[in-house]
């Protein structure tokens, strides 16, 4: 079985789609399977592929191809199926194609679109792509319901395949390494509350900063640490901190490498992720896998990802969020219960499982023919 795979998202500065594409491809190489993967990247990208041993697996063939030339690549390369990993179907195999649609955030909140002419054209393009695909893969039941509702796609054409948690995310007891990171970040207190998500409005850092500010007198021993891009066209960490008068109590060091984020997850007193919309919400499971107690939102996909291993709150209510923060930090028994449940929850999501379920979709479609 020969599968075309859009590997472009793994090149360069990866976001959520890039890491999903990367970990899924890595998991494919660890399966004892006869699938051959033609990994397509943009022209000039092959020189920037990370020099990692698994990427030299003989079942992977790396090909550079421009967008216009991709249209006939499926026929030229003898593909059985093409997998568009980033909302697009750039070619087809003899059994068609599958496309991954992670979430419909911009379709639900078009006011945040960066598109010059708004979100409407992009909405219709992705809707058309979803209808052309033999199967749409998505990462949560919540996203599946959105695809049904907004794109009018029947449920039997949607495959829900959850993400996994990378084995890189595990408790990191290296105190020397953490001390080095703490010193470099100028963390002013021993204890801290962690947020990973950037200043994107959907990650909802502003409500977290407000919740922290409302209870600042009870949180004097805790610094709030905000990780991710600090500036967005719709706001910034600095503006939110200034607006709520907690300068000097909050730090925002920008984006950090995985190794340092893992250290912060492992040493955080609490991880808070009050996102207003998620197709999945990987930081929740990453934090759990590293041993952090978690508070997250009770909306979109987050309850199905977190299960009973997190405290769920209304992400638009800073008073409720602040009360939950105080509750967890003042109850050591609750912290331990959340840690124990979090470890178990994170272990139930693996990239091996994601790869096997994705291969099952490939095999079903190739077996059905056209």
Secondary structure as UniProt FT lines:
FT   STRAND          2..6
FT   HELIX           8..10
FT   HELIX           16..29
FT   STRAND          36..41
FT   TURN            43..44
FT   HELIX           46..48
FT   HELIX           53..56
FT   TURN            58..59
FT   STRAND          60..64
FT   TURN            67..68
FT   HELIX           69..72
FT   HELIX           73..76
FT   TURN            77..78
FT   STRAND          81..84
FT   TURN            94..95
FT   STRAND          96..100
FT   HELIX           105..108
FT   HELIX           110..112
FT   TURN            116..117
FT   HELIX           120..132
FT   STRAND          135..138
FT   HELIX           141..151
FT   HELIX           155..157
FT   STRAND          158..160
FT   TURN            167..168
FT   HELIX           175..185
FT   STRAND          191..196
FT   HELIX           201..203
FT   HELIX           205..214
FT   HELIX           216..218
FT   TURN            220..221
FT   STRAND          222..227
FT   STRAND          231..232
FT   TURN            233..234
FT   STRAND          235..236
FT   HELIX           237..243
FT   TURN            244..245
FT   TURN            248..249
FT   STRAND          250..254
FT   HELIX           258..267
FT   STRAND          270..273
FT   HELIX           282..289
FT   TURN            290..291
FT   STRAND          294..297
FT   TURN            300..301
FT   HELIX           302..306
FT   TURN            307..308
FT   STRAND          311..313
FT   TURN            315..316
FT   HELIX           318..329
FT   HELIX           332..347
FT   HELIX           351..368
//
